Every structure is written in structure tokens, then in C-alpha cells.
Amino acid sequence: MIGGAGYVGCVLSDALLTRGYRVRVMDNLLYDHFHVAEGLIARPGTSLLVGDLRDAHALGQALDGITDVVLLASLVGDPISRKYPELAKAVNLRGSKALLDALSGRGLRRLVFTSTCSNYGLWEGTEPATESAPLTPLSVYAETKVAFEQAILERRGAIDFHPVILRLSTVFGLSPRMRFDLTVNEFARAIASGVKLDVYDKDTWRPYCHVRDICQAIISVLRAPDEVVSGEIFNVGADENNLTKEQIVEEVLRHVAGDVRFVEGGGDRRNYRVSFAKIRDTLGFRARFGLPAVVPQMVRAIRCGLYRDDAGAPDRYGNYAVRPGIV
Ligand SMILES: NC(=O)c1ccc[n+]([C@@H]2O[C@H](COP(=O)([O-])OP(=O)(O)OC[C@H]3O[C@@H](n4cnc5c(N)ncnc54)[C@H](O)[C@@H]3O)[C@@H](O)[C@H]2O)c1
């Protein structure tokens, strides 16, 4: 896993180990989230290599003897990519392309690339967007994801492994590397902590998916026959988890009282509902976790003080600023 010490990667490494895989994680711990390293080093079956995917030597070590690659490393999210646009392009696009070039000739079976439903940007179709809907990236983040998807598809005839592109919904739920810069997590934290919350553009839609369901989808893709998934794009999520921001707030307020104000005219123009029929019909994937079951867990975790140490280190729990020295 490249980028395997992040929010999704920490949960995925656990899920893979439980299913009998051995896992090598390469990650440059971009946000100073060294607190996850112990879990990745100490658990039998896992190894951690702290390194940058743009470093050809470190990459060579990370790839030695590997059967499948899950690419999670990116600057993830619109705000962090807007704050560091050159770094976002260097990692999400140029670094990822160099990785793609380094993968052939190794006997690799599969590359799973985690792209994003943000690629749909502003979707005005009457039906939810399928994988063949036109893409409208509205941020540097989504632009780099769309461009790298394109790079994979263009190289299909020239590579000797099977690439698969997964467009993930916005993820929610608990992870050893927590992210509170994600909508559901952010709302749950603010409300459960008694912080006044301004919610912009309450009627905008987006799909959401629990982090464990995301991991299950990635594992389903790793296990599927080559001919079923090779070169394919799948949206990952569940039709019933296409939600407006107001619906998310309502769900959180069902579990804990809070002070929420709805405001119009925010800067994020994204608004899209997405179809998950393809992954359901092709791989039998169904999301198991919805907000009603997960929000109470999150409220308990927040209220018991699990994240109280973030005052001096906010980046531990979100993609807000990269650690000094990373360019
Ligand atoms: N979390 C979501 O809501 C969401 C939604 C859609 C798609 N995705 C995709 O899922 C993947 C994982 O997202 P996440 O939420 O775990 O994000 P994250 O920021 O928590 O994890 C990314 C990891 O990549 C590492 N990384 C960044 N640059 C690197 C580099 N140059 N070399 C090595 N490691 C590097 C970071 O240190 C971090 O651990 C990303 O590809 C993201 O685009 C996530």
C-alpha cells in the first residue's frame, strides 16, 4: 500500500491482515501522523517503510517482491490541494505517473488506484452519475485525479499488470489516523463537542461511504478475476448514502444536541449524486454501514476524549498542513 498510513490505509491494513494478506506500507507521514506508525510496525504481517513515492530508490525497495499495489498516497481533499497546488500536482500526478512507469516488469498482478467521486463535481443529470458520466473537476485535487485516471487508461496496452480505478465516495467513520476534515466526521465532532457549526449550502448532495466498506470494496477488487476488473472504473459507495448536508446534520442531531446554523453561498460548488449499480452488479458489493449505526460510535469516541490532544497538533487529525521540510 502506498499511502497506507493514512485514514483509509490504517483500516485497510488491518482488514487485509485479518484476511490473511501480508502488507507492506510505504508512506511519508505527510501530516506528522507518526502516532500510527507503531500499529503498522508492531503487528505481525505488516511492515512500514517511511519514504516518498517520488523517491525512485525508496519506491524500488517498497515494490520489491510485491504482488499487488493499492495506491492511496495523494494530497487528499480540495482544501489541502488548494493550499499546496504544486505539491499536489507533483505527488498526485507526476509522482503517480512515475510509479505507473515503475510497475511493469515486476510480475505485479494488480494496481488499485483510489480516485474520487469529486471528479463528477457539478452533476446536473436527472439520474445519479454512472462511471461513464462526463467529469467536471472543480479543484486541483479532482483535476489531478482525473488526469491520473486518464494516464492509466492511456497506458493500458503498454503495461503488464491489471489496473483498476475506484472512485470513492466521501468517507466517514473511525480510523487510527482520524480525519475531521471530512464532512460527516467534521459535523459529528463539532456537534458532539458543543462547538457552534456553520453548514454551507445545506441542499448540496454527495455520496458517503464508511471506511470499512471502502476497505471491503478494495479487497473485493483485489480478489476478483482479472477479466472482470482489469481496466475498469467503479464508483464505490451505496445509493442510499447519497445525502444532503442537511440530512447529515439531522442524523447527528438525532444522537446529540447541538448548535447548527445553515448558511448559503459557500465556496464549494460540488453537488452530485452517484450511482453504485456497477460495483453492486459486477462484484456483489453492498455497503454495510450507514450513518445511524456509526454516528453514535463517533460521538462516544469524541466525548471520551480520544482526540483531546489535538490542540498542539491539529494536523494529526486532518489534512490541514503538511509537516515542515516536505516539498
Ligand atoms: N477520505 C475520503 O473521503 C476520500 C474520498 C475519495 C477518495 N479518497 C482517496 O482515498 C485515498 C486515501 O485517502 P485518505 O482519506 O486515507 O487520505 P490521507 O491523507 O489520510 O492518506 C494519504 C496518505 O498518503 C500519504 N502520502 C501523501 N503523499 C505521499 C508521498 N509523496 N509518498 C508517500 N506517501 C504519501 C500521507 O502521508 C497519508 O498517510 C486517496 O487516494 C484519496 O484521494 C479518499
The ligand as a Gaussian input file, in Angstrom:
#p B3LYP/6-31G(d) Opt

LIG

0 1
 N      -11.166000      10.095000       2.612000
 C      -12.053000      10.370000       1.647000
 O      -13.149000      10.891000       1.895000
 C      -11.736000      10.012000       0.223000
 C      -12.719000      10.225000      -0.749000
 C      -12.433000       9.914000      -2.077000
 C      -11.204000       9.382000      -2.414000
 N      -10.269000       9.178000      -1.454000
 C       -8.965000       8.656000      -1.855000
 O       -8.559000       7.627000      -0.957000
 C       -7.137000       7.662000      -0.789000
 C       -6.776000       7.710000       0.677000
 O       -7.358000       8.845000       1.295000
 P       -7.258000       9.096000       2.858000
 O       -8.553000       9.656000       3.300000
 O       -6.724000       7.885000       3.530000
 O       -6.193000      10.278000       2.909000
 P       -4.960000      10.537000       3.893000
 O       -4.478000      11.894000       3.602000
 O       -5.354000      10.216000       5.303000
 O       -3.907000       9.452000       3.425000
 C       -2.993000       9.668000       2.380000
 C       -1.669000       9.107000       2.833000
 O       -0.734000       9.290000       1.772000
 C        0.491000       9.668000       2.337000
 N        1.270000      10.373000       1.303000
 C        0.998000      11.571000       0.745000
 N        1.940000      11.908000      -0.139000
 C        2.823000      10.876000      -0.156000
 C        4.029000      10.643000      -0.864000
 N        4.528000      11.546000      -1.729000
 N        4.700000       9.492000      -0.646000
 C        4.219000       8.568000       0.250000
 N        3.089000       8.747000       0.952000
 C        2.397000       9.896000       0.757000
 C        0.130000      10.549000       3.515000
 O        1.166000      10.639000       4.467000
 C       -1.097000       9.821000       4.053000
 O       -0.749000       8.884000       5.053000
 C       -6.647000       8.865000      -1.599000
 O       -6.198000       8.426000      -2.860000
 C       -7.889000       9.710000      -1.774000
 O       -7.839000      10.508000      -2.930000
 C      -10.491000       9.487000      -0.143000

